[in-house]
């Protein structure tokens, strides 16, 4: 992937992630969190990982 395309993708990801309030209300309905019980598997955990980039 060309560097400016990579930067555009990261910018879009950060925009999407910024909409998450990190309140945790998604945890009870998250199928991955229900199976694994690991917050990093949930949408909130993935958003935390994505926002660190």
Backbone as XML, in Angstrom:
<?xml version="1.0"?>
<chain id="A" units="angstrom">
  <residue number="1" name="UNK">
    <atom name="N" x="0.854" y="-1.176" z="0.000"/>
    <atom name="CA" x="0.000" y="0.000" z="0.000"/>
    <atom name="C" x="0.897" y="1.235" z="0.000"/>
  </residue>
  <residue number="2" name="UNK">
    <atom name="N" x="0.550" y="2.200" z="-0.793"/>
    <atom name="CA" x="1.320" y="3.434" z="-0.869"/>
    <atom name="C" x="1.141" y="4.207" z="0.442"/>
  </residue>
  <residue number="3" name="UNK">
    <atom name="N" x="2.181" y="4.891" z="0.863"/>
    <atom name="CA" x="2.191" y="5.566" z="2.167"/>
    <atom name="C" x="1.014" y="6.521" z="2.347"/>
  </residue>
  <residue number="4" name="UNK">
    <atom name="N" x="0.673" y="7.314" z="1.341"/>
    <atom name="CA" x="-0.441" y="8.258" z="1.528"/>
    <atom name="C" x="-1.773" y="7.524" z="1.636"/>
  </residue>
  <residue number="5" name="UNK">
    <atom name="N" x="-1.897" y="6.365" z="1.001"/>
    <atom name="CA" x="-3.108" y="5.556" z="1.155"/>
    <atom name="C" x="-3.182" y="4.990" z="2.566"/>
  </residue>
  <residue number="6" name="UNK">
    <atom name="N" x="-2.043" y="4.574" z="3.073"/>
    <atom name="CA" x="-1.972" y="4.054" z="4.440"/>
    <atom name="C" x="-2.386" y="5.137" z="5.431"/>
  </residue>
  <residue number="7" name="UNK">
    <atom name="N" x="-1.889" y="6.329" z="5.226"/>
    <atom name="CA" x="-2.236" y="7.441" z="6.104"/>
    <atom name="C" x="-3.728" y="7.766" z="6.028"/>
  </residue>
  <residue number="8" name="UNK">
    <atom name="N" x="-4.311" y="7.685" z="4.827"/>
    <atom name="CA" x="-5.747" y="7.924" z="4.662"/>
    <atom name="C" x="-6.564" y="6.880" z="5.408"/>
  </residue>
  <residue number="9" name="UNK">
    <atom name="N" x="-6.131" y="5.626" z="5.336"/>
    <atom name="CA" x="-6.836" y="4.544" z="6.038"/>
    <atom name="C" x="-6.742" y="4.757" z="7.544"/>
  </residue>
  <residue number="10" name="UNK">
    <atom name="N" x="-5.565" y="5.085" z="8.043"/>
    <atom name="CA" x="-5.400" y="5.331" z="9.474"/>
    <atom name="C" x="-6.234" y="6.514" z="9.936"/>
  </residue>
  <residue number="11" name="UNK">
    <atom name="N" x="-6.318" y="7.544" z="9.122"/>
    <atom name="CA" x="-7.126" y="8.711" z="9.466"/>
    <atom name="C" x="-8.607" y="8.331" z="9.564"/>
  </residue>
  <residue number="12" name="UNK">
    <atom name="N" x="-9.084" y="7.514" z="8.646"/>
    <atom name="CA" x="-10.470" y="7.058" z="8.666"/>
    <atom name="C" x="-10.738" y="6.179" z="9.889"/>
  </residue>
  <residue number="13" name="UNK">
    <atom name="N" x="-9.803" y="5.307" z="10.219"/>
    <atom name="CA" x="-9.947" y="4.455" z="11.401"/>
    <atom name="C" x="-10.024" y="5.307" z="12.656"/>
  </residue>
  <residue number="14" name="UNK">
    <atom name="N" x="-9.155" y="6.291" z="12.779"/>
    <atom name="CA" x="-9.183" y="7.168" z="13.947"/>
    <atom name="C" x="-10.501" y="7.917" z="14.049"/>
  </residue>
  <residue number="15" name="UNK">
    <atom name="N" x="-11.058" y="8.320" z="12.910"/>
    <atom name="CA" x="-12.355" y="9.005" z="12.911"/>
    <atom name="C" x="-13.451" y="8.072" z="13.433"/>
  </residue>
  <residue number="16" name="UNK">
    <atom name="N" x="-13.458" y="6.840" z="12.964"/>
    <atom name="CA" x="-14.467" y="5.866" z="13.411"/>
    <atom name="C" x="-14.297" y="5.558" z="14.896"/>
  </residue>
  <residue number="17" name="UNK">
    <atom name="N" x="-13.057" y="5.337" z="15.317"/>
    <atom name="CA" x="-12.769" y="5.003" z="16.711"/>
    <atom name="C" x="-13.156" y="6.151" z="17.637"/>
  </residue>
  <residue number="18" name="UNK">
    <atom name="N" x="-13.013" y="7.370" z="17.191"/>
    <atom name="CA" x="-13.314" y="8.521" z="18.051"/>
    <atom name="C" x="-14.792" y="8.598" z="18.416"/>
  </residue>
  <residue number="19" name="UNK">
    <atom name="N" x="-15.638" y="7.870" z="17.696"/>
    <atom name="CA" x="-17.074" y="7.879" z="17.997"/>
    <atom name="C" x="-17.416" y="6.987" z="19.188"/>
  </residue>
  <residue number="20" name="UNK">
    <atom name="N" x="-16.498" y="6.118" z="19.586"/>
    <atom name="CA" x="-16.726" y="5.200" z="20.707"/>
    <atom name="C" x="-16.542" y="5.957" z="22.022"/>
  </residue>
  <residue number="21" name="UNK">
    <atom name="N" x="-17.545" y="5.863" z="22.913"/>
    <atom name="CA" x="-17.467" y="6.516" z="24.222"/>
    <atom name="C" x="-16.703" y="5.689" z="25.248"/>
  </residue>
  <residue number="22" name="UNK">
    <atom name="N" x="-16.364" y="4.445" z="24.896"/>
    <atom name="CA" x="-15.646" y="3.523" z="25.774"/>
    <atom name="C" x="-16.404" y="3.280" z="27.078"/>
  </residue>
  <residue number="23" name="UNK">
    <atom name="N" x="-17.727" y="3.195" z="26.946"/>
    <atom name="CA" x="-18.585" y="3.022" z="28.116"/>
    <atom name="C" x="-18.736" y="1.558" z="28.514"/>
  </residue>
  <residue number="24" name="UNK">
    <atom name="N" x="-18.505" y="0.632" z="27.588"/>
    <atom name="CA" x="-18.592" y="-0.783" z="27.904"/>
    <atom name="C" x="-19.959" y="-1.408" z="27.708"/>
  </residue>
  <residue number="25" name="UNK">
    <atom name="N" x="-20.948" y="-0.636" z="27.242"/>
    <atom name="CA" x="-22.280" y="-1.218" z="27.045"/>
    <atom name="C" x="-22.298" y="-2.248" z="25.924"/>
  </residue>
  <residue number="26" name="UNK">
    <atom name="N" x="-21.278" y="-2.270" z="25.102"/>
    <atom name="CA" x="-21.211" y="-3.250" z="24.020"/>
    <atom name="C" x="-20.732" y="-4.615" z="24.505"/>
  </residue>
  <residue number="27" name="UNK">
    <atom name="N" x="-20.112" y="-4.677" z="25.661"/>
    <atom name="CA" x="-19.535" y="-5.938" z="26.135"/>
    <atom name="C" x="-20.556" y="-7.070" z="26.282"/>
  </residue>
  <residue number="28" name="UNK">
    <atom name="N" x="-21.730" y="-6.838" z="26.861"/>
    <atom name="CA" x="-22.676" y="-7.946" z="27.019"/>
    <atom name="C" x="-23.195" y="-8.535" z="25.707"/>
  </residue>
  <residue number="29" name="UNK">
    <atom name="N" x="-23.190" y="-7.750" z="24.640"/>
    <atom name="CA" x="-23.718" y="-8.235" z="23.361"/>
    <atom name="C" x="-22.619" y="-8.604" z="22.369"/>
  </residue>
  <residue number="30" name="UNK">
    <atom name="N" x="-21.375" y="-8.464" z="22.768"/>
    <atom name="CA" x="-20.249" y="-8.768" z="21.882"/>
    <atom name="C" x="-20.001" y="-10.271" z="21.872"/>
  </residue>
  <residue number="31" name="UNK">
    <atom name="N" x="-20.144" y="-10.916" z="20.705"/>
    <atom name="CA" x="-19.946" y="-12.367" z="20.666"/>
    <atom name="C" x="-18.515" y="-12.792" z="20.998"/>
  </residue>
  <residue number="32" name="UNK">
    <atom name="N" x="-17.525" y="-12.027" z="20.591"/>
    <atom name="CA" x="-16.135" y="-12.391" z="20.896"/>
    <atom name="C" x="-15.837" y="-12.244" z="22.379"/>
  </residue>
  <residue number="33" name="UNK">
    <atom name="N" x="-16.326" y="-11.172" z="22.995"/>
    <atom name="CA" x="-16.092" y="-10.989" z="24.426"/>
    <atom name="C" x="-16.800" y="-12.083" z="25.215"/>
  </residue>
  <residue number="34" name="UNK">
    <atom name="N" x="-17.988" y="-12.475" z="24.762"/>
    <atom name="CA" x="-18.731" y="-13.531" z="25.436"/>
    <atom name="C" x="-18.001" y="-14.861" z="25.426"/>
  </residue>
  <residue number="35" name="UNK">
    <atom name="N" x="-17.310" y="-15.153" z="24.345"/>
    <atom name="CA" x="-16.583" y="-16.424" z="24.226"/>
    <atom name="C" x="-15.232" y="-16.367" z="24.943"/>
  </residue>
  <residue number="36" name="UNK">
    <atom name="N" x="-14.496" y="-15.301" z="24.687"/>
    <atom name="CA" x="-13.136" y="-15.224" z="25.217"/>
    <atom name="C" x="-13.058" y="-14.584" z="26.596"/>
  </residue>
  <residue number="37" name="UNK">
    <atom name="N" x="-13.966" y="-13.641" z="26.888"/>
    <atom name="CA" x="-13.918" y="-12.946" z="28.167"/>
    <atom name="C" x="-12.741" y="-11.998" z="28.296"/>
  </residue>
  <residue number="38" name="UNK">
    <atom name="N" x="-12.167" y="-11.643" z="27.177"/>
    <atom name="CA" x="-11.008" y="-10.742" z="27.157"/>
    <atom name="C" x="-11.445" y="-9.430" z="26.507"/>
  </residue>
  <residue number="39" name="UNK">
    <atom name="N" x="-11.272" y="-8.332" z="27.230"/>
    <atom name="CA" x="-11.765" y="-7.056" z="26.722"/>
    <atom name="C" x="-11.128" y="-6.668" z="25.388"/>
  </residue>
  <residue number="40" name="UNK">
    <atom name="N" x="-9.890" y="-7.047" z="25.160"/>
    <atom name="CA" x="-9.251" y="-6.703" z="23.885"/>
    <atom name="C" x="-9.961" y="-7.354" z="22.704"/>
  </residue>
  <residue number="41" name="UNK">
    <atom name="N" x="-10.782" y="-8.363" z="22.971"/>
    <atom name="CA" x="-11.558" y="-9.013" z="21.913"/>
    <atom name="C" x="-12.829" y="-8.238" z="21.587"/>
  </residue>
  <residue number="42" name="UNK">
    <atom name="N" x="-13.223" y="-7.335" z="22.458"/>
    <atom name="CA" x="-14.461" y="-6.573" z="22.256"/>
    <atom name="C" x="-14.206" y="-5.372" z="21.354"/>
  </residue>
  <residue number="43" name="UNK">
    <atom name="N" x="-15.273" y="-4.753" z="20.944"/>
    <atom name="CA" x="-15.151" y="-3.541" z="20.117"/>
    <atom name="C" x="-14.405" y="-2.449" z="20.876"/>
  </residue>
  <residue number="44" name="UNK">
    <atom name="N" x="-14.688" y="-2.317" z="22.166"/>
    <atom name="CA" x="-14.016" y="-1.290" z="22.965"/>
    <atom name="C" x="-12.515" y="-1.561" z="23.027"/>
  </residue>
  <residue number="45" name="UNK">
    <atom name="N" x="-12.139" y="-2.818" z="23.209"/>
    <atom name="CA" x="-10.719" y="-3.161" z="23.251"/>
    <atom name="C" x="-10.032" y="-2.919" z="21.920"/>
  </residue>
  <residue number="46" name="UNK">
    <atom name="N" x="-10.716" y="-3.287" z="20.852"/>
    <atom name="CA" x="-10.146" y="-3.056" z="19.517"/>
    <atom name="C" x="-10.023" y="-1.569" z="19.228"/>
  </residue>
  <residue number="47" name="UNK">
    <atom name="N" x="-10.994" y="-0.784" z="19.680"/>
    <atom name="CA" x="-10.914" y="0.661" z="19.499"/>
    <atom name="C" x="-9.739" y="1.237" z="20.273"/>
  </residue>
  <residue number="48" name="UNK">
    <atom name="N" x="-9.489" y="0.735" z="21.465"/>
    <atom name="CA" x="-8.331" y="1.194" z="22.234"/>
    <atom name="C" x="-7.034" y="0.874" z="21.514"/>
  </residue>
  <residue number="49" name="UNK">
    <atom name="N" x="-6.949" y="-0.305" z="20.939"/>
    <atom name="CA" x="-5.758" y="-0.681" z="20.176"/>
    <atom name="C" x="-5.607" y="0.217" z="18.952"/>
  </residue>
  <residue number="50" name="UNK">
    <atom name="N" x="-6.697" y="0.407" z="18.208"/>
    <atom name="CA" x="-6.637" y="1.213" z="16.988"/>
    <atom name="C" x="-6.306" y="2.670" z="17.284"/>
  </residue>
  <residue number="51" name="UNK">
    <atom name="N" x="-6.804" y="3.195" z="18.398"/>
    <atom name="CA" x="-6.556" y="4.602" z="18.696"/>
    <atom name="C" x="-5.108" y="4.859" z="19.120"/>
  </residue>
  <residue number="52" name="UNK">
    <atom name="N" x="-4.380" y="3.801" z="19.452"/>
    <atom name="CA" x="-2.985" y="3.990" z="19.848"/>
    <atom name="C" x="-2.052" y="4.196" z="18.659"/>
  </residue>
  <residue number="53" name="UNK">
    <atom name="N" x="-2.546" y="3.967" z="17.453"/>
    <atom name="CA" x="-1.717" y="4.128" z="16.249"/>
    <atom name="C" x="-1.796" y="5.502" z="15.693"/>
  </residue>
</chain>
